[in-house]
Amino acid sequence: MDRQSSPPSPAAPLNTIAVVGLGTMGTGIAEVLARAGREVIGIDISEAAGRQAVAALEASTARAVERERITEQERRDLLSRFRTFSDLQAAAEADLVIEVVPESYEIKHQVLAGLDAVIKPTAILATGTNALSVTRLAADSAHPERVLGLHFFNPAPAMKLVEVVSSVLTAPAAVEAVTQLARDLGKEPVAVGDRPGFVADGLLFGYLNQAAAMYEAKYASREDIDAAMKLGCGLPMGPLALLDLIGIDTARTVLEAMYTDSRDRLHAPAPILGQLSEAGLTGRKSGRGFYTYEAPGSASVVRDALTPLESAELAPGRTVASVGVAGSGTMASGIAEVFAKAGYGVVLAARSPEKAETAKARIAKSLARSVDKGRLTAEARDETLARITAAGSLDAFSDVDLAVEAVAEDLDVKQQLFATLDKVCKPGAVLATTTSSLPVVAIARATSRPQDVIGMHFFNPAPAMKLVEIVRTVLTTDDVHATVREVCAKIRKHPVDCGDRAGFIVNALLFPYLNNAIKMVQEHYATLDDIDAAMKLGGGYPMGPFELLDVVGLDVSLAIEKVLHREFRDPGLAPAPLLEHLVAAGCLGRKTGRGFREYARR
């Protein structure tokens, strides 16, 4: 009799599901399925892995009973739905089989071939790969039309995203059936085509790779890279800590697959990933990767030879009692508010007395909101405002100890301003630029004292964002650097040190990721909504890339992309044509009412 495969119609429920491979991911998927009332057949060649999976499910359900999320009877029913075996033959009656064995074509091919000979004709066969070609795996199968990708994210019980991956061979009914299953499990399914990394990992791993390369180049410390991305972008983990969690060997495998497909140098694994993998330093699971852990499998980071000393001696800094802030926009008023709240006398200088007063009025409104929310007393508000002097000229900076520039992101404008500061400010004053993309040294050279110039890149909104990137040029003196670090501590900001190159830490890692997201849409690989959902649900990002681009401004984003491309000369950093077209059309994001999406005009 011909066992021609006939995947179930969308209406046919997938009640009995086999999970092949009971590692962390397989066990997590099995738990999700059992909690949703499915009969789950767990299969692993290691009987010990099967016992461990049962123990993990027993422990997690016991915690759920303690927290009164389920009853003891519901727990017993749930546990009875999960059975483990060490032979693929156990999958014979499954409606769906999900394999989550190691990321190797050979291993996966072997498992899929074994399942082909066992499972019933109507069963769907799903691979949990996040790096290998689903099409290639399907083509090797006896019934390619029933093979697809079902990519859960770790930890499976907590993460909402599931990528449903179709090959050109996949039957639509199979896709509809697993998509409905994902919804039934309380997940958010995103339909994607077959290419390495799919959506979430396709964007995530390029970013992780760039972070590894940045660390390898000794541009910044691992702690500063991770702190910058957490505090500057609101990410739940820094990239190097995340690589340790994922597994450095796994990341390298994913990147190799992505590079083979794209030939984009941004996907070519950073050499340090290979060095660490070959040395067995694969991250948390081995006890050491970019960081050192208490024990293999532990999440607790311990000191090692690279851990910075908390009492590290800095050169003595200069005394800062008064601060000048140049500019009248949102960033300038935010920075002035931060310094005034910390007790500094602040001179807020704009191009006219009216503009300066408007900026001070913006600070007053911000402080009033803090009082309304109970974050600030009325007395503290009045004291903070009293420390701010509005001025219509930079001449008012004659006695400040630190001058901070926050004007337009234009090199000529900044150079002219610093030439004026050079004439106005007293000897020994520290001169700081808040540029996010321009060379600090080019700004410093507009003065006769480039050794006193440094970058202090605040993030918007300055009162709320904790990060400040401190940018030393080759001419900046040690005491100027020490002064700015001391000031950051007093204004309760987290400083990270970086060198004077395009993008510093945050923008150099953030904007290539945003650019790659635009390329995905440009190539019709995925929709704006699916990509935004994938990065929020699968990566823990506070905003999807297109939400963020529209908030930042497409013109600002394009300018930063051009600076990065010009500095590093990497073809992969060239701005996506779609971004250029939208900017040329005047679609700049929320501020114009239309960017990647349309917004109601205020």
N, C-alpha and C positions, 0 to 999 in steps of 0.2 A: 504494500500500500504506500502511495506517495505521501510523505509527511510535509507537503507544501505548507509553508507558514501562513497563517491568517491572523494577524494581530487583532486584538479585540476592538470592537467599535467603541466610540467614546462613552456609550451608555454602560458598557460592561464594566463592573467594578473590579478593581485589582485587590482582592481580599487576602490572598495568600502570597506573601512576598519573601523571597530568599535573598539574604545578604551574604555575599561571598567575600571573606576577608574580615576578620573581627579585631582589627587594630582599633586605634582611637576613633577614626572616622566611621568604620563599619559598625562599631558598638554604638556610637552616637546615632547613626541612621536607624539601627535596629530599635533603639529606645524611642525615637520619634514615631516609628511605624507602630510599635506595640501600644504606645500611649494613645494612638489614634484608632485603636480597635482592630488593627490588622493582625492576622496570624503571621508570625515571623519565624523563618527558618534561618538560623545562623550557621554558616559553614566556614570552617577554617581547618587546614590540614593539621594545625597544632591543637591538640585537645586542651592544652594549658591555656591557649588564647580563648577557647570556648568557655572554659571555667572562669577566666578573668572577666569576660564579657558578661556572664551571668552575675558575677559578684558586683560588677560596676552597676548593672541595672538594679540589683537588690539594694545597693547603697543609695542610689539616686532616688529610688521610689520610697525608701525609708525616710529620707530627708523630706520628700514631698508630703508624706503622712504627718511628720512632725510639724510641718508648716501649715498643715490643714488644707493642703491643695487637693489632696485625694483622700479617700477613706481607706481603712485597712482592707476592706473587701475589694475595693477597686484595685488596690495594690496586688492582692493575690490573683485577681482576674488578669491583670496586666502581665504579671510574671508567668502565668500559665500559657500566655500566648507566645512566649519566646522559648524555642527549643534549639539546641545546638547539635551539630553533627560534624564529622570530619571527612565526609565523602560527598562529592558533587551529586551523587545519586539522590540525595535528600531533596534536591530542587525539582524533582520530577513533577510534582503537582502544583508548582508555583505559577501564579498568573504573571508575575514580574520577577526577574532576577536582577539584582544590582551588584556588580562586582566592584570592590574597592581594594584590590590587591596592589602590590607595589607598582610604581610607574615605570614599567618595562614592557616593550612590545612583546618580547618573548614570553614573559609570565602571563600577560593578559591574553595573548593569542592562545596559549595552552589552556587557560581556564575557559575561554569562550568556545574553543573547540570541544572541550569536555562537556560543556553545557549543551552545545548543539545536539550531542548524542543522547541527552537525557531529558531535556524539558519538552513539554507538550507543544503541539504545533501552534497554538494560539498565544503562547507566552511571549512577553516582550523581554528583550535582553538589553540592559542598560549598563554602560561603563561609567565609572565615577572619575575617569581621567580628567586632569585639568591641564595636561600638556601634550598628550599624544593625539594623533589624528583619529577621530571617530570613524571617518570614511575608510581609512586603511584597516582599522579593526573590523568594520562591518564587511568590507570586501573579502576578508579572510574567513568570514562566517558562512555557514551553509545557507543561511537565510538572512541576507543583509538588510532586507526591508523591515525586519523587526529589531534591528540594532540602533540604538541612539545613545546620546550622552545624558547623564543626569548628575550634575555637579553640585553637591551640597558643600556648604562652607563650615569650617571648624570653629567652635564646637557646634555640631549639627542640631542639638536640641535648642540652642539659643539663637543661632543665626537664621534670619528669615529668608535669605535669598536661595533660590535653586535655579541654576541655569539648565534649560532644556535644549540639548544640542542635536540638531538634525544634520544628517549627511544628505547628499543628493539621492541616496538609495532608500532613505527612511520612509516608511508608509505614514501618511498623514494621520491615520487612525491611531497609530502607536503614539505619536506626538500628543494628540488630543487626550489620550487615556492617561499618560503620565503627567500632563499639565493639570488635568483635573485632580489627579492624586495629590500633586503638590499643594493645590488649593485646599483640598480636604485635610491636609496635614497642618494647615495654618501657615503655609509658606507663600512667598511671592515668586511665582515662576516667571522667568524671563526667557523668551525664545531667541536663540542665537544660532548662527551658522557655524560650520566646523572650521575653526582656525585655532592654532595654539594659543592657549591662555583665555580663549573666548573673550568675554567683555571684562569682567572684574579683574581676573589675573592678567589679562592682556595689558591693562592699564597699570595695575599694581606692580607687576614684576619689573617693568621698565623703570619705574620710579625707584624701586628697591635696588636695582642694579646701579643706577646713577649714584645713589647714596653710598653703596659699597665702594664705587670708584672714587667718590669724593673723599672717603675715609682713607682709602689706599694711597691717595695722592698726598696725604697728611695735610689737607687743606683745613680740616677742623677735627676736633676730637670726637670720639664716638658719642660721648655724653652730650657735647654741644650739638651735634647733628640731630640726635634723638630729641633733645629738649626743644630745639628750634622748630621741628615739625609738629611736635605736640602743642607747644604754646603758640606758635605762629599760625597753625592751620587747624587747631582743635582736633587733631587726630588722637585716637585712643592709645596708640603706641608709636614710638619712634621707629624709623625704618630698619635700623640695625638690630634692635630688640625683636622686631617682627621677623626678620630673617632668622634669628636664633630660634624663634618659636616655630616657624614653618619648617625649618631644617635647611641648612645651607646647601646640602647635597640635593634636596628636592628643588630648591630655588634654581640651582645650577641646571638641573634637568629641564625645568620649565623654560628657562632662558635659552638653552641650546635649541629646544624645539621651536621657540619663537624666532630665534635668529635664522634657523634653517629655512623657515617660511618667509621671513621679511627681508633678510639680509640688511637690516637696519643696525648700524653700529651701536645704537642705544640698547639693543637686545643682546649684543655679544657679551657673554658673562664676564664680569670684571675678574681679572686674574686672581684676586684674593679669594674669590669664591671657590676656584679650583684648588688653590693652595690649602685652604682650610678643609675642604672636602677630602682631599687626598691624605691629609694628616689625621683624619678622623675627628676633627673638631667641627662637628656638624650642628652645634647649637645646644639648646636645652637638653635634648635627648641624650647627648653624650657628656653633658656637664660643662662643655666649653665651646664657644664659638667666637663671636665678636666680644662677648662678655664671658666671665667665669661664674659658674653656678655652684650652689652648695653641694649638689649631688646630681648625677644623671637623672633627668626628668624633673628636676626641681625648678621652680620659678624664682627662687631667691638668689639674687645676684650677690656675689661676695667680692671683696677687694682682690685685685691682682696687680701685677707690675704696672699696668696702664691706668689704674685708678688715680685720678688727680687728688693731691693732698688738700684737705680742707684748709689747712693752715699754710698753703703755699705762699711764699713770700713774694709780694709785689714791690716794685720800686715805690718809694714814698710819693704820694700824689700831691697835687697842688691844692691849696685851700679854695673851696668854692662856697661863697655865701650868697651871691646874687647871680641870677641867670637872665640872659636876654633871649627872647624867642622872636625870630623874624618871620613874618607871614600873617595872613588874616583869614586863612581857610580853616576847614574843619580840623586838619591835622595840627596846624599851629596852635589853635585855641585848645585842643585836647592836650598837647604837650605842655602848654603854659599852665593848664589846670593841674596836671600831674605834679609839676614842680612846686606850684603854690600850695597844694595840699600837703606836700612833704615839708613845708616850712621855709622854702626859699623865697627871697624877694625876687619878683619876676617883672621884667620890663617886656611888654608885648608891643613890638613895633611893626607898623604896617606902612603902606605908601601914603596914607593920609590919616589925620586924627580921626576922621569919621569911620574909616575902615577899622582902625584899631579899637574904637569904642564898640563897633558892631561885633568884633571878635570877642571883646570882654563881655558883651551882653549875652553872647552864645554860651560863654562859660557860666554866667550867672544862671541861665536856664538849666544847664546841665547840673549845677550844684543844687538848684531848687528841686529837680527831679530826685536827686539823691536824698534830700531832706524828706520829700513826700514818701519815699520808699523806706524811710527809717535807717538809711545807711550813714547819714550824716546829721549832726545836730545843727540847728539854726545858728548857734554861736560859731561852730566850726566853719559853716558856710560864710558867715560875715568876715571871719578872720582870714579865710582863704582869699576872698575877693579883695580884701584890704591890702593883701601882699602884691596884687597885680597892678602895675602902672601901665596905662595905655599911652602909646607914643606914636606920633605921625612921622617919625624919622629915625634912622639908625644912629643918629648922633646921640640918642639916649643910651646907647650901649657903651659909653665912654668908661664906665666904671664897673661893668659886669665881669665876673670871673669866668663865666662860661657863656658863649654865644651859640645858640642852636638855630640853624637855618631850616625853615619848612616852607619854601616857596615852590613855584612850578618846577616840574621835572624836566628842566631844559638846561643844558650845559652852559650856554651863553648867559642865561639869566643868573645861574648860580655863580658863575665866575665873576660876573659884574658885582654881585652882592658881596662875595668874599673879598674882592678888591677894596670895596668900601669898608668892610669890617676890619681889614688890615690897617686902614688909615684911622679908624675910629676907636677900636678897642685898645685897651692899655697893654703894655708888654706883659707877657706871661699869661694872658687870657687864653683859654682853650677854645678853639673854633670848631664846631661840629656841624656836619651836614647830615640831613635825614634822607639823602638820596636812596632809592631802592634799586637803581640799575646803572647809574653813571659812575665812571671811575673817580674815586675820591681823590686820587693823586692829581688828576687834571684840575680839580677844583682847588686843591691845596696850592698848586703852582701859580694860581692867580694872586697869591699873597707873597710877601717877602719872608714869611715864617711858616713854610710848609710843615716844619717839625711840630707845630702846635695844632695841626689840623687832623681830625679823625672823623670817621663815620659813626653816627648813632642812628641806626634805622629802627624807628618805632613802628608799631603796627596799628592799624586803624580798627576800632576807635582806641586812641592812645590811653584814655583813663581805664579801659577795661582789659586791654591786651597786655599780658605780662612780659612779652619778649622784647628785647632790644638786641639787635645785631651790632656788635662793636667791630668796626672795620679799620684796621691799621693799614697804613700805606708803608712803603719801604722807608719813608722819611719820618714817620711818626715816632716821637721819643717814648721811652718806657714810662716816664712820669706822667705824660699825657694819657697814655693807656690806663695807668693805675688810677688816675683821677676820675676818668669816666666810669671805670668799674666801681669805684667807691660811691660815686653819685648814683649809679644804678641801684646799689644796695639801699641807699637812703630813700630813693623814690619807689622802693619795693618792686623793682623790675628784675627779671632774670636775664643777665647778660650772657651772650655767647660770642666767642671770639672767631673772627674769620678774616681772611686776607682780602685784598682789594682786587676782586675780579667780578665779572658780570654776574648779577643775580645773588651774590653772597651765598648763604646756605638755602634759605627758604625758596626764593624765586627761582634759583637754579634747579631745584628739584620739583617745584610745583608747576612751573609753566610748560616744561616738556610733557608732563602728564596731561595737562589741559590741552595742549596741542595735539597729542595722540588721540584724545577723546574726539576732537573735532575731525580728525582724519577718519575715525571709525564711522561717523555720520556721513562724511563726504563720500566714503566708499560704499554707503548704503548697507553697512554691516549690521548696524543696530540703530534704534531710534534714540532721540534725545531722552525721552522718558525712561526707556529701558536702561540706558547707560547711567543716568542719574540714580535710578533705583538700585542698580547693581552696585554702585560705589557706596551708597548710603547703607544698604542692607548687607552687602558682602564685605565691604571694607571698613565699615564704621565711620565713614566720612560724615561730618555734620551737614555738608551740602554736596549735591552732585556737581560734576564739573561744569555743566551748562548753567545751572543756577549760579555758581560762583563766578563764571565768566560774565554773566549779565550784571552781577552786582559790582564786580571790579571795574567793568567798562571794557568793551571790546577794543576800543582805541588804545587804552592803557595796556591791555594784554598784548596787542599786536606790537606796540613799541618795545615792551620787555622781550618778546620773542625775537624781534629783530636785533636787539642788543646781544642776546645770548648767541644767536646765529653768527653775528659778526665777530664776537669774541672767540668762540670755540670752533667755528668753521666746519661744524658737523652737518652734513646734509639732512640728518634726521631732525635737526633743530630748526630747519627752515619753516617759517610760518605756514600753516595750512592755507591753501588758496581760498577756502570758504571763509576763513576769518578775514582775509584781506578784502574779499568781495563785500562782506557785510559792513565793514568799516567804510569802504568806498561809497556804499549806498547810504551812509549816515545812520545805520542801525547799530547803535553803540551800547545797547543794553537797557537797563531800567531807566537810566537818566534820560533817554530819548523816547521811551515807551515801547521800543522794539529792539531786540537783539536776536538771540537764538529763539526767544519766545516773545509774544506780545504782552504788554502790560497796560492796565487802565491808566490813562493820563490823569495826573492830579490837577 
